[in-house]
């Protein structure tokens, strides 16, 4: 069963802290929006079952890259 990833746990940040930082950082806001779109798309195609294993793997790799970009930005923006 497809499950949304818990970005907050992956980043070791609370939902409130991320929301606060997004409010003062438009780039972070855009990065998180992109991640959320990717995650929702992955859950959707997993539920529909209309994607190959290779394509699903590529989508999941994009999601990991998006998360890593957010983590890097959070560490840089401090």
N, C-alpha and C positions, 0 to 999 in steps of 0.2 A: 504494500500500500504506500503510495507516494506521500511524503511528508515534507512540509516546508522546513528549510534549514533554520536553525536558531542563530541568527547573525550575532545577537548580543552575547550568547555563550561563546561563540567562536572568537569574538573580539575581546572577551572578558570586560564588558562594559554593560552598564544598566541601560534599559530602554530610556529612562529619564535623562541620563547623562548624554547619550547619543542624540536625543532630541534637542537638548540644550546646545550641544556643539553644532548640530545641523542648523539651528536657528541663526547662528552667527557666522556660518561658513557655507556660502553658496556652493562651493566646489564639493564639499563633503555631502551636502544635500543631494547634488546631482549624482554623485557616486553611489550613494545609498539607494536612490531611486532606480538607477540602472541595475543594481544588484537585485532589488525587489522585483523588477520586471523579469530578469533572467530566472529568478527562483520561481516566480509564478508560472512562467512559460514551461519550465522543466516539470513542475508538478502537473500542469495541464496535459502535456504530451505523455507523461508517464501514466496518467489516469486513462487517457484515450487509447494508449497502446499503439499509436500510429507513428512510431519512430523506430529506426533501427538501433541496435545496440551501439554501433559506432557513432551514430549521430548523437545519441543520448550521452555517450562518453564525452564527445566534443562539447556539448552544452554544459555538462557538469564541470569540465575543465575551464570553460569561460567563467562560470560562476565562482570557481576557486580563484581565478585571476582577479575577478572583480572584488572579491573579499580581501585578497592580498593588497590590492590597490587601496582599499579603504583603510586597512590596518596601517599601511605605510603612510598614508596621509594623516591619520590620527597621530602617529608617532612623530611626524615632521611638524605638524601644526601645534603639537604639544599642548 
